[in-house]
């Protein structure tokens, strides 16, 4: 069954990748490895959901089986949602297939067996376009395509042979203290212009007023350690309807992570800050005066 085959770990990403397949005029089928995920992605608009079943609980142990399955099905493309596990299985499958693999693409088109992709290099300073023919593997970050309309896909169970050379010895729950910024509709992002951690209360007031989540730049997360994750090319890429930056200079590594935002509002006391080049609306001024006033006006409205 020719078409695009998809691996992802949640229904939201599944719907986006199915949307890409449908936009390309191709059938979309999803590969999963547990019944819960199969049930979740069945409503994503795909034609079929293939549930791989075998002896191992580790997804990556089925890479060889997935590669053989894609060849048998006559797949035209294996599209993988970006995640740690997604990147792992994508690389393994491409290795078994001996085919091209393109990572973290920002644009992708499949037409008449020819795959054209675009991805960013060198911190977003360079846009690289590549063309390949035949079956290929691509990893695609969330937020790049419009989600497909809902549907009810048939779930087909596939008995698969797992590579048992790697075994799961122990599991432990990961402690997560942060929200998923990639799924946030509105974001208030802080940079080095915010002087003290105590000033986060002011930021929280503005975020609460507009119904936004709080993000930050890399320096805030990794050096000051105020927040657990940051927005940027090596962090989280976001696509909110509204992005408000407070004291963010706007280096290219950060701007690449926010470029898909619908509306970008920048507040900075340096009129030459690069963030204003990316902003739809800019305010040159003291964020300590402007942020409370914005929160006050929003609450009034």
PyMOL commands that set and color helices and strands:
alter all, ss='L'
color gray80, all
select helices_A, chain A and resi 11-23+35-41+59-73+84-97+122-124+181-183+197-210+218-224+252-258+275-278+287-300
alter helices_A, ss='H'
color red, helices_A
select strands_A, chain A and resi 4-7+28-32+48-53+77-81+100-105+107-111+114-121+126-133+136-140+154-159+186-190+213-216+242-246+264-268+281-284
alter strands_A, ss='S'
color yellow, strands_A
deselect
rebuild
show_as cartoon
